């Protein structure tokens, strides 16, 4: 007879998957976020221009107009400060301390 335990859900290893740490610097994350906002603004502008005449005075048109009028060039011109030495906290620290909740105990079967 073998002394090895049979594989059951109770004896299975407790596997936990971590999200990949975001290793971009804060400066790069800022630039990427501003680029996403500029791209979204262009999409919303195209949506506004494609609205039919009967929707030009709708709440949707007003929201699209407000997004279109935002001056994102001012955000793009900002150069965030760099931290001393390494560029500070990446997403890994936040991921480790804030986003991970304790795992629930495995229910007995």
Secondary structure, 3 states (H helix, E strand, C coil): CCCCCCCCCCCCCCCCCCCCCCCCCHHHHHHHHHHHHHHHHHHHHHHHHHCCHHHCCCHHHHHHHHHHHCCHHHHHHCCCCCCCCCCCCCHHHHHHHHHCCCCCCCCCC
